[in-house]
Amino acid sequence: MEESEKKCQEELVALKKEFEEFIYIVSHDIKSPMRAISNITTWIEEDLGSVVNQDVLTNLGLLKNRVKRLENMMNALLELSRVERTELEFYELNIPKMISNCIALFDDTANVDFHFKADLQQENCFTLGLKMQKVIMSVLDNAVRFNHQENRKVFVDVIENENDYEIKISDNGPGIPEQAIHKIFSIFYTVNSKDELDTTGAGLAISCKIMKLVGGKIEYAPGLSSGSVFTINWPKIITLKN
C-alpha cells in the first residue's frame, strides 16, 4: 500500500512539473506571433494614412486591444505557473511601511480614501516579502478597480495573532453576487465583463496560489452593509507547500 501511494505521489509530481513546463512553453511561444499581429496592425494604420473610413480605424484599434488583452492573459498564466519558482527570497520586512507603499502606488486622481490601521507587537518580520506584497497589492487593486462609488473607501486593518498576521481589506463597493463568490479565485474570472474593465481576472487566483504555497489562507466575506471584505492570514513561520 505504501509503495502504491509513493508511486502515485511521484506520478503526481511529474505530471505537475510537465503541466507547468507546458504552460511556460505555450505562454512564451505565443508572445511572438501576438506582437507580430499588433505591429502589422500598426503598419496597416500608417499605410492607410489620414483618408480612411472611421469604422476601419475603430476595428483596427479593437484588434490591437484584443491582442494586448490576450498577451496580458498569457503573462498572467505564466506568472501563475511560476508562483512556486520565483520571488522566493526571504528578507526582513516592515509590514506597515510595505502596506503604506502599496497604498501610495494608487494615483491621487483615483479618488480613493484609504484608511490604514495596524496593531502589531513587532512591525518587522522575516518573510517572503515580494509574495506578501503581491497578495496585498492584488486585493487592494480589486477593492479600487471594481468600486464605482463616487467616493471610494478602502479600509486596511492589520493585527498580529500568535501564529500569523491578519490583514483585512474592506471597501464600500458593490460587493460580489452570492452566485459568483465560489468563482472569484478562479483564473481569468471577473464578475464584470472584461470589456467594461481592463483586467485579466488573474490577481485573486495568483494570490490564492501564493497563500497555499506559504501555508496561509485568503478568504472573502460580504461587508455588513455593502462592499467586500478579504481576510489574509499570513503565517509568521513560512512552510513552503509545493
Disulfide bonds with the S-S distance in Angstrom:
none
